[in-house]
Amino acid sequence: MLKCFISCFIAMLIFGTQVALAATTVIRYPKPAARTDSHFDYVHELLAEALSQSPNKYQLLPSKATMQQGRAVHEMKNGTGEVDLLWSMSTDEREKSLIAIKIPIDKGLLGWRIPFVLTENRQMFKTIRTLRDMDNYSAGQEQDWPDVKILEHNGLKVSTANSYEALFSMLEAGRFDYFPRSVMEIWREQELHASKNLLISPDIALHYPAAYYFFVSPVKRQFAEDLTNGLENMVRNGQFEKIFLKYHQSAIQKAGLKQRTVLELQNPFLNPANMPLHRTELWFKP
């Protein structure tokens, strides 16, 4: 009798564990190729807060292998399960094939770029006033970033690398002249690469329309709905703005955008008509 009871009890424990696991949906995001993802802490706090009130339970895990954006988009489009969630700059093409959650988690700040240059080239952009003044300089970018085509569309020269980390060494070696990074990235990157002969140029900023969205695989529609609802609640109750300022207010102040010459670029790969520009609370303005 006791043996039967123990067997039944163990079976119930196993069944209960299986039910609990089945009730939690695993969502995978690309394991970053970079040594440190400058957005990681911010993005994960947003995700944790947005999903905290969801009626469904999710476990967020990195993909098994490091993955660049192009590969991640491919996996999500094909619903392989390798990647379900991506945070990246939006393009019209990505919005057609993936579920774009149109709350710009960067508030458009990713489109505000200031450049790394070699220390000895601190004054390089001091006399720059127009895009055409940039004709003699080349920018560095990772090959599958949307920024590559944006810069080239605006007549700027671009050199590409296969990996993010390589770009810092390439700039130091003089393979290109500047490495434009967003205001929300560059200060942390400066700390991580302090040993290199690089500094942040004080004179110019590049600006183009941009939106940094969460993208979800089409096979994870319930997750997309829950994440959308959570983010919208955060916008309404002010938690979104609070977390945004927690991570980015210092960077915005240090950038001094009002004291820089701002070069305006077109972004032909993101239709402004598809952006929630009417929701002014979602966008940063210097």
Contacts in CASP RR format, 6 or more apart in sequence:
PFRMAT RR
TARGET T0000
AUTHOR 0000-0000-0000
METHOD contacts of the structure
MODEL  1
MLKCFISCFIAMLIFGTQVALAATTVIRYPKPAARTDSHFDYVHELLAEA
LSQSPNKYQLLPSKATMQQGRAVHEMKNGTGEVDLLWSMSTDEREKSLIA
IKIPIDKGLLGWRIPFVLTENRQMFKTIRTLRDMDNYSAGQEQDWPDVKI
LEHNGLKVSTANSYEALFSMLEAGRFDYFPRSVMEIWREQELHASKNLLI
SPDIALHYPAAYYFFVSPVKRQFAEDLTNGLENMVRNGQFEKIFLKYHQS
AIQKAGLKQRTVLELQNPFLNPANMPLHRTELWFKP
23 57 0 8 1.000
24 57 0 8 1.000
24 58 0 8 1.000
24 59 0 8 1.000
25 56 0 8 1.000
25 57 0 8 1.000
25 58 0 8 1.000
25 59 0 8 1.000
25 220 0 8 1.000
25 222 0 8 1.000
25 223 0 8 1.000
26 58 0 8 1.000
26 59 0 8 1.000
26 61 0 8 1.000
27 58 0 8 1.000
27 59 0 8 1.000
27 60 0 8 1.000
27 61 0 8 1.000
27 84 0 8 1.000
27 85 0 8 1.000
27 220 0 8 1.000
27 223 0 8 1.000
28 60 0 8 1.000
28 61 0 8 1.000
28 62 0 8 1.000
28 63 0 8 1.000
28 81 0 8 1.000
28 82 0 8 1.000
28 83 0 8 1.000
28 84 0 8 1.000
28 85 0 8 1.000
29 60 0 8 1.000
29 61 0 8 1.000
29 62 0 8 1.000
29 63 0 8 1.000
29 83 0 8 1.000
29 84 0 8 1.000
29 85 0 8 1.000
29 86 0 8 1.000
29 87 0 8 1.000
30 62 0 8 1.000
30 63 0 8 1.000
30 66 0 8 1.000
30 67 0 8 1.000
30 68 0 8 1.000
30 69 0 8 1.000
30 71 0 8 1.000
30 72 0 8 1.000
30 83 0 8 1.000
30 86 0 8 1.000
31 62 0 8 1.000
31 63 0 8 1.000
31 64 0 8 1.000
31 65 0 8 1.000
31 66 0 8 1.000
31 67 0 8 1.000
32 40 0 8 1.000
32 62 0 8 1.000
32 66 0 8 1.000
33 66 0 8 1.000
33 67 0 8 1.000
33 68 0 8 1.000
33 163 0 8 1.000
33 164 0 8 1.000
33 165 0 8 1.000
34 164 0 8 1.000
34 165 0 8 1.000
35 165 0 8 1.000
35 192 0 8 1.000
36 188 0 8 1.000
36 192 0 8 1.000
38 184 0 8 1.000
38 185 0 8 1.000
38 188 0 8 1.000
38 189 0 8 1.000
39 87 0 8 1.000
39 184 0 8 1.000
39 185 0 8 1.000
41 247 0 8 1.000
42 105 0 8 1.000
42 243 0 8 1.000
42 244 0 8 1.000
42 247 0 8 1.000
42 248 0 8 1.000
43 87 0 8 1.000
43 105 0 8 1.000
44 60 0 8 1.000
45 243 0 8 1.000
45 247 0 8 1.000
46 105 0 8 1.000
46 231 0 8 1.000
46 234 0 8 1.000
46 240 0 8 1.000
46 243 0 8 1.000
47 60 0 8 1.000
47 227 0 8 1.000
49 230 0 8 1.000
49 234 0 8 1.000
49 239 0 8 1.000
49 243 0 8 1.000
50 227 0 8 1.000
50 230 0 8 1.000
50 231 0 8 1.000
50 233 0 8 1.000
50 234 0 8 1.000
51 58 0 8 1.000
51 226 0 8 1.000
51 227 0 8 1.000
51 230 0 8 1.000
53 230 0 8 1.000
53 233 0 8 1.000
54 226 0 8 1.000
54 227 0 8 1.000
54 229 0 8 1.000
54 230 0 8 1.000
55 226 0 8 1.000
56 222 0 8 1.000
56 223 0 8 1.000
56 226 0 8 1.000
58 223 0 8 1.000
58 226 0 8 1.000
60 85 0 8 1.000
63 72 0 8 1.000
63 75 0 8 1.000
63 82 0 8 1.000
63 83 0 8 1.000
64 82 0 8 1.000
67 75 0 8 1.000
67 82 0 8 1.000
67 83 0 8 1.000
68 142 0 8 1.000
68 144 0 8 1.000
68 163 0 8 1.000
69 86 0 8 1.000
69 88 0 8 1.000
69 144 0 8 1.000
69 145 0 8 1.000
70 144 0 8 1.000
72 83 0 8 1.000
72 86 0 8 1.000
72 88 0 8 1.000
73 86 0 8 1.000
73 94 0 8 1.000
73 97 0 8 1.000
73 98 0 8 1.000
73 215 0 8 1.000
75 81 0 8 1.000
75 82 0 8 1.000
75 83 0 8 1.000
76 83 0 8 1.000
76 84 0 8 1.000
76 86 0 8 1.000
76 97 0 8 1.000
76 98 0 8 1.000
76 215 0 8 1.000
76 216 0 8 1.000
76 217 0 8 1.000
76 218 0 8 1.000
77 97 0 8 1.000
77 98 0 8 1.000
77 217 0 8 1.000
77 218 0 8 1.000
79 217 0 8 1.000
79 218 0 8 1.000
79 219 0 8 1.000
81 217 0 8 1.000
81 219 0 8 1.000
83 217 0 8 1.000
84 216 0 8 1.000
84 217 0 8 1.000
84 219 0 8 1.000
84 220 0 8 1.000
84 223 0 8 1.000
85 214 0 8 1.000
85 215 0 8 1.000
85 216 0 8 1.000
85 217 0 8 1.000
85 220 0 8 1.000
85 223 0 8 1.000
86 98 0 8 1.000
86 214 0 8 1.000
86 215 0 8 1.000
87 105 0 8 1.000
87 212 0 8 1.000
87 213 0 8 1.000
87 214 0 8 1.000
87 215 0 8 1.000
88 94 0 8 1.000
88 146 0 8 1.000
88 212 0 8 1.000
88 213 0 8 1.000
88 215 0 8 1.000
89 110 0 8 1.000
89 145 0 8 1.000
89 146 0 8 1.000
89 147 0 8 1.000
89 210 0 8 1.000
89 211 0 8 1.000
89 212 0 8 1.000
90 100 0 8 1.000
90 210 0 8 1.000
90 211 0 8 1.000
90 212 0 8 1.000
90 213 0 8 1.000
90 215 0 8 1.000
90 270 0 8 1.000
91 146 0 8 1.000
91 269 0 8 1.000
91 270 0 8 1.000
92 269 0 8 1.000
92 270 0 8 1.000
92 271 0 8 1.000
92 274 0 8 1.000
93 269 0 8 1.000
94 100 0 8 1.000
94 215 0 8 1.000
95 274 0 8 1.000
97 218 0 8 1.000
98 215 0 8 1.000
98 216 0 8 1.000
98 217 0 8 1.000
98 218 0 8 1.000
99 215 0 8 1.000
99 216 0 8 1.000
99 217 0 8 1.000
99 218 0 8 1.000
99 220 0 8 1.000
99 221 0 8 1.000
99 224 0 8 1.000
100 213 0 8 1.000
100 214 0 8 1.000
100 215 0 8 1.000
101 213 0 8 1.000
101 214 0 8 1.000
101 215 0 8 1.000
101 216 0 8 1.000
101 224 0 8 1.000
101 227 0 8 1.000
101 228 0 8 1.000
101 231 0 8 1.000
102 211 0 8 1.000
102 213 0 8 1.000
102 275 0 8 1.000
102 276 0 8 1.000
103 213 0 8 1.000
103 214 0 8 1.000
103 228 0 8 1.000
103 231 0 8 1.000
103 232 0 8 1.000
103 235 0 8 1.000
103 240 0 8 1.000
103 276 0 8 1.000
103 282 0 8 1.000
104 211 0 8 1.000
104 212 0 8 1.000
104 213 0 8 1.000
104 275 0 8 1.000
104 276 0 8 1.000
104 282 0 8 1.000
104 283 0 8 1.000
105 212 0 8 1.000
105 213 0 8 1.000
105 214 0 8 1.000
105 244 0 8 1.000
106 182 0 8 1.000
106 184 0 8 1.000
106 210 0 8 1.000
106 211 0 8 1.000
106 212 0 8 1.000
106 284 0 8 1.000
107 244 0 8 1.000
107 282 0 8 1.000
107 283 0 8 1.000
107 284 0 8 1.000
108 209 0 8 1.000
108 210 0 8 1.000
108 211 0 8 1.000
108 212 0 8 1.000
108 283 0 8 1.000
108 284 0 8 1.000
109 182 0 8 1.000
109 183 0 8 1.000
109 184 0 8 1.000
109 212 0 8 1.000
109 248 0 8 1.000
109 252 0 8 1.000
109 284 0 8 1.000
110 182 0 8 1.000
110 184 0 8 1.000
110 210 0 8 1.000
110 211 0 8 1.000
110 212 0 8 1.000
111 182 0 8 1.000
111 206 0 8 1.000
111 207 0 8 1.000
111 208 0 8 1.000
111 209 0 8 1.000
111 210 0 8 1.000
112 182 0 8 1.000
112 183 0 8 1.000
112 205 0 8 1.000
112 206 0 8 1.000
112 207 0 8 1.000
112 255 0 8 1.000
112 257 0 8 1.000
112 284 0 8 1.000
112 286 0 8 1.000
113 180 0 8 1.000
113 181 0 8 1.000
113 182 0 8 1.000
113 183 0 8 1.000
113 205 0 8 1.000
113 206 0 8 1.000
113 207 0 8 1.000
114 180 0 8 1.000
114 181 0 8 1.000
114 183 0 8 1.000
114 186 0 8 1.000
114 200 0 8 1.000
114 201 0 8 1.000
114 204 0 8 1.000
114 205 0 8 1.000
114 206 0 8 1.000
114 255 0 8 1.000
114 260 0 8 1.000
115 125 0 8 1.000
115 139 0 8 1.000
115 178 0 8 1.000
115 179 0 8 1.000
115 180 0 8 1.000
115 181 0 8 1.000
115 200 0 8 1.000
115 201 0 8 1.000
115 204 0 8 1.000
115 206 0 8 1.000
116 168 0 8 1.000
116 171 0 8 1.000
116 178 0 8 1.000
116 179 0 8 1.000
116 180 0 8 1.000
116 181 0 8 1.000
116 186 0 8 1.000
116 189 0 8 1.000
116 190 0 8 1.000
116 198 0 8 1.000
116 199 0 8 1.000
116 200 0 8 1.000
116 201 0 8 1.000
117 124 0 8 1.000
117 125 0 8 1.000
117 171 0 8 1.000
117 177 0 8 1.000
117 178 0 8 1.000
117 179 0 8 1.000
117 198 0 8 1.000
117 199 0 8 1.000
117 200 0 8 1.000
117 201 0 8 1.000
118 171 0 8 1.000
118 172 0 8 1.000
118 174 0 8 1.000
118 197 0 8 1.000
118 198 0 8 1.000
118 199 0 8 1.000
119 197 0 8 1.000
119 198 0 8 1.000
119 199 0 8 1.000
120 197 0 8 1.000
121 177 0 8 1.000
121 201 0 8 1.000
122 199 0 8 1.000
122 201 0 8 1.000
122 202 0 8 1.000
123 203 0 8 1.000
124 137 0 8 1.000
124 177 0 8 1.000
124 178 0 8 1.000
124 201 0 8 1.000
125 178 0 8 1.000
125 201 0 8 1.000
125 203 0 8 1.000
125 204 0 8 1.000
125 261 0 8 1.000
126 203 0 8 1.000
127 133 0 8 1.000
128 134 0 8 1.000
128 203 0 8 1.000
128 204 0 8 1.000
128 261 0 8 1.000
128 263 0 8 1.000
129 261 0 8 1.000
130 263 0 8 1.000
131 154 0 8 1.000
131 155 0 8 1.000
131 156 0 8 1.000
131 263 0 8 1.000
131 265 0 8 1.000
134 156 0 8 1.000
134 263 0 8 1.000
135 155 0 8 1.000
135 157 0 8 1.000
137 157 0 8 1.000
137 177 0 8 1.000
137 178 0 8 1.000
138 156 0 8 1.000
138 157 0 8 1.000
138 158 0 8 1.000
138 159 0 8 1.000
138 176 0 8 1.000
138 177 0 8 1.000
138 178 0 8 1.000
139 151 0 8 1.000
139 156 0 8 1.000
139 157 0 8 1.000
139 158 0 8 1.000
139 159 0 8 1.000
139 176 0 8 1.000
139 177 0 8 1.000
139 178 0 8 1.000
139 179 0 8 1.000
139 180 0 8 1.000
140 158 0 8 1.000
140 159 0 8 1.000
140 160 0 8 1.000
140 161 0 8 1.000
140 167 0 8 1.000
140 170 0 8 1.000
140 171 0 8 1.000
140 176 0 8 1.000
140 178 0 8 1.000
140 179 0 8 1.000
140 180 0 8 1.000
141 147 0 8 1.000
141 148 0 8 1.000
141 151 0 8 1.000
141 158 0 8 1.000
141 159 0 8 1.000
141 160 0 8 1.000
141 161 0 8 1.000
141 167 0 8 1.000
141 179 0 8 1.000
141 180 0 8 1.000
142 148 0 8 1.000
142 160 0 8 1.000
142 161 0 8 1.000
142 162 0 8 1.000
142 163 0 8 1.000
142 164 0 8 1.000
142 167 0 8 1.000
143 160 0 8 1.000
143 161 0 8 1.000
143 162 0 8 1.000
146 269 0 8 1.000
147 180 0 8 1.000
148 158 0 8 1.000
148 160 0 8 1.000
149 269 0 8 1.000
150 208 0 8 1.000
150 265 0 8 1.000
150 266 0 8 1.000
150 267 0 8 1.000
150 268 0 8 1.000
150 269 0 8 1.000
151 158 0 8 1.000
151 180 0 8 1.000
151 265 0 8 1.000
152 158 0 8 1.000
153 265 0 8 1.000
153 266 0 8 1.000
153 267 0 8 1.000
153 268 0 8 1.000
153 269 0 8 1.000
154 208 0 8 1.000
154 265 0 8 1.000
154 266 0 8 1.000
156 265 0 8 1.000
158 176 0 8 1.000
159 170 0 8 1.000
159 175 0 8 1.000
159 176 0 8 1.000
161 167 0 8 1.000
161 170 0 8 1.000
167 179 0 8 1.000
168 179 0 8 1.000
168 189 0 8 1.000
168 193 0 8 1.000
168 196 0 8 1.000
168 198 0 8 1.000
169 196 0 8 1.000
170 176 0 8 1.000
171 178 0 8 1.000
171 179 0 8 1.000
171 198 0 8 1.000
172 196 0 8 1.000
172 197 0 8 1.000
172 198 0 8 1.000
178 201 0 8 1.000
179 198 0 8 1.000
180 206 0 8 1.000
181 189 0 8 1.000
183 248 0 8 1.000
183 251 0 8 1.000
183 252 0 8 1.000
183 255 0 8 1.000
183 257 0 8 1.000
184 247 0 8 1.000
184 248 0 8 1.000
184 251 0 8 1.000
186 200 0 8 1.000
186 251 0 8 1.000
186 255 0 8 1.000
187 200 0 8 1.000
187 250 0 8 1.000
187 251 0 8 1.000
187 254 0 8 1.000
190 198 0 8 1.000
190 199 0 8 1.000
190 200 0 8 1.000
202 260 0 8 1.000
203 260 0 8 1.000
203 261 0 8 1.000
204 260 0 8 1.000
204 261 0 8 1.000
204 262 0 8 1.000
204 263 0 8 1.000
205 255 0 8 1.000
205 257 0 8 1.000
205 260 0 8 1.000
205 261 0 8 1.000
205 262 0 8 1.000
205 263 0 8 1.000
206 262 0 8 1.000
206 263 0 8 1.000
206 265 0 8 1.000
207 262 0 8 1.000
207 263 0 8 1.000
207 264 0 8 1.000
207 265 0 8 1.000
208 264 0 8 1.000
208 265 0 8 1.000
208 266 0 8 1.000
208 267 0 8 1.000
209 267 0 8 1.000
209 270 0 8 1.000
209 272 0 8 1.000
209 275 0 8 1.000
210 267 0 8 1.000
210 270 0 8 1.000
211 270 0 8 1.000
211 275 0 8 1.000
214 227 0 8 1.000
214 231 0 8 1.000
216 223 0 8 1.000
216 224 0 8 1.000
216 227 0 8 1.000
231 240 0 8 1.000
233 239 0 8 1.000
234 240 0 8 1.000
234 243 0 8 1.000
235 241 0 8 1.000
235 281 0 8 1.000
235 282 0 8 1.000
241 281 0 8 1.000
252 284 0 8 1.000
252 286 0 8 1.000
256 286 0 8 1.000
257 286 0 8 1.000
258 286 0 8 1.000
276 282 0 8 1.000
277 283 0 8 1.000
END
